[in-house]
Amino acid sequence: MAKRPSNKFVRKAIREIIEPELAKYGFEGKYPEFKRITDTEIHFFDIQTAKYGGSFGYTVGWCRNGPLTHWDEQRIPTEEIQMLHLPFDNRASVSRMIDMWRLNGEKFRATLGGFDYTLIIEDEAACRELVREAAETLPQAMTWLDTREPQDAISAVGHHPPLAQSRELTLEISRNKEENRLRSIGLLD
C-alpha cells in the first residue's frame, strides 16, 4: 500500500489560523470537532480531511439547546450531542469559491468543492495561504448558523446549487461538488 501523503503543513496552518478564530467566535473543543453552546442553540464546527490526504473542508451545524431524541427514540443528553446526531437540514458545508466570467464579461462565483492541496502538499507557504482562504469563509458560516440564510460559500439542504453559463455546466459543477464532498469524508477513493 502506498504511503499516505502528509498533511502536516495544512494541519499546522489550521491549528494556527482557523482554531484561534473559532475560539474568538466562542467555539470550544479540539481538532477536528468544535462546539459552541448558547442559551438556545448548540453550534457545531467539524473539519473533515480526505481519507487519503489532499483536501479538507468543514461543516457547520446547529440544534436547539436541550436533549435530542435520536432516530431510535433514545434521548441524547445535551453534553453528548454531536454533529452526527443532527438532521441533514441542520448542517451546511463550506465550499471553496472562485471568480469566473460569462462570455458577456459578467462575473459570477462558482464552487471548487473542498480545499484541495494535492499539488502544494510540500509547500508550507502555499498550504498556509489555502488555509487562510478557508478561514475567510468563517464569517459566512457564522452568519448561516445565526440566520440559516444562504451564503456564497455555504452549501445547505434546500439552497440552490451554483448557477453557471449553461444548464449542463451547472449540473457538472453540482456533480463535482457532491463527488468532492464524498471524497472529503472518505466515501469515495
N, C-alpha and C positions, 0 to 999 in steps of 0.2 A: 504494500500500500504506500502511495506517495505521501511524503511528509506534508502536513497541513501548513500553509503559509502563516507566518507570524503576523499578528495584528498589533504588535507591541507599540508602534508609533501612534496608531489610531486610538488604542486603549489609553495610552498616556495623555493624548490630547483630550479625550473625553473626560478623563479624571481632572485635568487642569482647566478645561474650558466649560464643559456642559455641567458637570457636577456642582461647581460653585454657583452657577446661575440657577440651578434647581433649588439650591439652599436659599438663595435670595427670594425665590418665589414661595418659600415655605415648605418645600418637599424634604422629607427625611427618608433615610434608607441607605442601602449600599448597592453598588452596581450588581446586577442590571435593573433592580426594581426599587422604585421610589414611591412614596405615598405622602399626600397632604390631606390632613383631616380638618374640616371646618365644622361649624356648628350644625350645618345642614347637609353637607356632602363630604364624600371621600373622593379624592382625585388620585389617579394612578399615572405613573410615567415608567414605561418599560422600554429598555434598549434591547434590540434584537441584532444579533450578528449572524451572518450566513454560516451554515454548518461547516463548510469547508473554507471559510475565510473569503475575503474580497469585497464585502459590503456590510453596511449596517443601516439600521433605521430605528425609529422609535414610534411607539404607540402611546396614546393617552386615553384615559377612560374615567368614568365617574359613576357613582351610585349615591343614593341617599345615605346619610349617616345613620346607621342603625342596623340591626340584624337583617340579613338577607335570607330568603328561602331558596335553596338550591333546586335544581331540576328534579331531584328525588324527594322533594318536600322537606328535607332536613334543614333546620335553621343553622346559619353560619354566623357565629359571633362576630361583632364588628371588628375586633382586633385580628381576626383570621381571614377577613375578606381580601381577596387578591384579584388581579385583573382577569384571571381565567374564570372567575365566578360571574363576571359581568355579561349581560346580554350584548350581542354584537352591535345593537343600535347605540350602546353606551360607550363605544370605542371609536377612535379615529387614528388613522396612520398619517404620518407626515412624509411628504414626498420631496425629493429634490426637484426644484423647478429651474427651467431655463427660459430665456427670452428667445422667441422665434418671430419671423416676419412672414406675412402673407405675400403673395405675388403683387398685391397692390401697395405694399410697403407698410401695411398696418401691423403693428407689433402686438404679440399676444404671448401668454405664458403657457408652457407645456411641461408635463412631468417627465422626469427620467426614472421614476421609481425610487429605489433606495440610493444611499450614498456609497457609490462604488469606488473602491480604492485598489482594485486589482492591478492596475498599471503603475501605481505610485507607492506600492506597499513598502518599499525600501527607502522612500524619500520622506524623511521626517517633516520637513517644512511643508511639503505638499499635503501630507496627511493632516497636519495641523490646520492648514487652510481649509481642507474639506470639512473637518470637524467644526471649524469656525462658521462655515456656511450652514451646517446643520443647526448650530446654536442660534443663528439668525432667524430660524423658524420658530424658536421658543415663544416669542410674543403671540404668534398666531395660534399656537397650541393652547396657550393660557387663555386667549380670547375664546377659543372654541369651548374650553372647559367651563368658562363663565357664562357664555351665551348660547352655545350649540349652533351658532351661525356659521355658514360656510366661510372658509378662508382659502386663500390662494394655494397654500401648500398642504391643506388638510383634506384627507380623503375619508369620508364617513358614510355609513349606510344612508341612502336617501339623498346624498349630494350628487349633483350632476357630474358626469365624467368630463375631463377637459375637452374643449372644443378645438378642432383642428380645421385645416383648409377644406377637407372633404370628409364625408361620412366614413369612407374607407380608412383614412388616416386616424380619425377619432377612434374607430374600432381597433385599429392596430395599437394605438397608444394605450387604450384600455386593456387590451390583451397583454401587452408588455408590462404594464403596471401590475397586473394581477400575477403574472409569471414572476416578476421581481419580488413581489410580496411573498409568494410561496417559497421562492428560493431563500429569502431573508430569514424565514422561520424554519428552514431546513426540510421543507416538504418536497422540494424538487432538487435533484442533483444537477 
